[in-house]
Amino acid sequence: MRDPGKYPFEIRSLSNEEGGGYLITFTDFSECISDGETPDEAIRNGLDALEETIAALESLNLPVPEPGSGGSYSGKFVQRVPRTLHARLAIRAKQEGVSMNTLVTTLLAEGLARKDH
């Protein structure tokens, strides 16, 4: 497995309307975001989420980008979702013992794989 610590990331503070704290995104992975109350916590949580994202991609035999290969895509995909959907995703992620980022990544990848066949 690739070392999650070698991938570039961006951190930004979240407004009070967004829930406060800090958001971390990885320029090479549009499907991986995380957050934390402090920048250090966001980094720790982000690296955990990235490790799970890489493992999910590898388990689906999908390509894992090289560190710094963000290319022409920004690597960002941040979308507000309805609270009911957020709750359902959080419950399912907990049931499966993975982060919500990993669950959403896996669901998206599986959906794209089915559509491609």
C-alpha positions as CSV (number, residue, x, y, z in Angstrom):
1,M,0.0,0.0,0.0
2,R,1.2,3.5,-0.8
3,D,2.2,5.8,2.1
4,P,-0.6,8.3,2.8
5,G,1.9,10.7,4.3
6,K,3.5,11.4,0.9
7,Y,0.3,12.9,-0.6
8,P,-0.1,16.7,-0.7
9,F,-3.1,18.2,1.1
10,E,-4.8,21.5,1.8
11,I,-6.4,22.6,5.0
12,R,-8.9,25.4,5.4
13,S,-10.8,26.6,8.4
14,L,-14.6,26.0,8.4
15,S,-17.0,28.8,9.2
16,N,-19.4,28.6,12.1
17,E,-22.2,27.9,9.6
18,E,-20.1,25.0,8.2
19,G,-19.7,23.6,11.8
20,G,-16.3,25.1,12.7
21,G,-13.0,23.4,12.9
22,Y,-10.8,22.6,9.9
23,L,-11.3,20.7,6.6
24,I,-8.5,18.7,4.9
25,T,-8.6,17.7,1.3
26,F,-6.1,15.8,-0.8
27,T,-5.2,17.2,-4.3
28,D,-4.8,13.7,-5.7
29,F,-8.1,12.3,-4.3
30,S,-11.3,14.0,-5.1
31,E,-13.1,11.4,-3.0
32,C,-11.2,11.9,0.2
33,I,-11.9,14.7,2.7
34,S,-11.9,14.9,6.5
35,D,-12.0,17.4,9.3
36,G,-11.0,18.1,12.9
37,E,-11.3,20.6,15.6
38,T,-7.7,21.6,15.1
39,P,-5.4,21.5,12.1
40,D,-3.4,18.7,13.7
41,E,-6.6,16.7,14.3
42,A,-7.7,17.3,10.8
43,I,-4.4,16.0,9.5
44,R,-4.6,12.9,11.7
45,N,-8.2,12.2,10.6
46,G,-7.4,13.0,7.0
47,L,-4.4,10.6,6.9
48,D,-6.7,7.9,8.4
49,A,-9.3,8.6,5.8
50,L,-6.7,8.6,3.0
51,E,-5.4,5.2,4.1
52,E,-8.9,3.8,4.0
53,T,-9.5,5.4,0.6
54,I,-6.3,3.9,-0.9
55,A,-7.3,0.5,0.6
56,A,-10.8,0.8,-0.9
57,L,-9.4,1.7,-4.4
58,E,-6.9,-1.2,-4.3
59,S,-9.6,-3.7,-3.1
60,L,-11.7,-2.7,-6.2
61,N,-8.7,-2.9,-8.5
62,L,-9.0,0.8,-9.3
63,P,-5.9,2.9,-9.9
64,V,-4.3,4.7,-7.0
65,P,-2.8,8.0,-8.1
66,E,0.9,8.7,-7.5
67,P,1.6,11.4,-4.9
68,G,1.5,14.9,-6.5
69,S,-0.2,13.6,-9.7
70,G,-3.3,15.8,-9.3
71,G,-3.2,16.7,-13.0
72,S,-5.8,19.0,-14.4
73,Y,-8.4,18.1,-11.8
74,S,-8.4,20.0,-8.6
75,G,-9.0,16.9,-6.4
76,K,-11.7,18.6,-4.6
77,F,-15.3,17.4,-4.3
78,V,-17.0,19.0,-1.3
79,Q,-20.8,18.9,-1.4
80,R,-23.4,19.6,1.2
81,V,-25.9,16.9,1.5
82,P,-29.3,16.8,3.2
83,R,-29.1,16.0,6.9
84,T,-31.2,12.8,6.4
85,L,-28.7,11.5,3.8
86,H,-25.8,12.4,6.0
87,A,-27.3,10.5,8.9
88,R,-28.0,7.4,6.8
89,L,-24.4,7.5,5.5
90,A,-23.0,7.9,9.0
91,I,-25.0,5.0,10.3
92,R,-24.0,2.7,7.5
93,A,-20.3,3.7,7.8
94,K,-20.4,2.9,11.5
95,Q,-22.1,-0.5,10.8
96,E,-19.4,-1.4,8.3
97,G,-16.6,-0.1,10.5
98,V,-15.2,2.5,8.0
99,S,-15.1,6.2,7.8
100,M,-17.9,8.0,5.9
101,N,-15.3,9.1,3.3
102,T,-14.4,5.5,2.6
103,L,-18.0,4.4,2.4
104,V,-18.9,7.2,0.0
105,T,-15.8,6.5,-2.1
106,T,-16.7,2.8,-2.3
107,L,-20.3,3.5,-3.2
108,L,-19.3,5.9,-5.9
109,A,-16.6,3.6,-7.3
110,E,-19.1,0.7,-7.3
111,G,-21.7,2.8,-9.0
112,L,-19.3,3.9,-11.7
113,A,-18.0,0.4,-12.2
114,R,-21.6,-0.9,-12.7
115,K,-22.4,1.9,-15.2
116,D,-19.2,1.2,-17.2
117,H,-20.3,-2.4,-17.8
